[in-house]
Amino acid sequence: MMIKQTIQNKGLEIKNSWLYWNVLRHSKQVLIIASAYFLYMLVRRYLIADIETVAVENAIKVTAFEFARGFLWEPSW
């Protein structure tokens, strides 16, 4: 009886250990993604001046490139 109870306790301990490491692993991944997003927003906000103007200029360059190569097309809605 005592051996069976010890085995059950060990099984519970292993399950709890597995759960702990699984949660820890996923928590690390969430922390990495959140940190990368925060860094992206920081760079976007403070290191690139006038981000909207840069985006529009890049869009104009892309459409000019597509038009020059002959594959610019816009669907008519």
LINMOSUL-V677363 format. One record per run of one state. SS is the DSSP state (~ for helix, > for strand, _ for the rest). FROM is the first residue (numbers start at 1). LEN is the number of residues. If there is no record, write none. Layout:
BEGIN
ss:SS from:FROM len:LEN
ss:SS from:FROM len:LEN
END
This chain:
BEGIN
ss:_ from:1 len:1
ss:~ from:2 len:46
ss:_ from:48 len:3
ss:~ from:51 len:19
ss:_ from:70 len:8
END
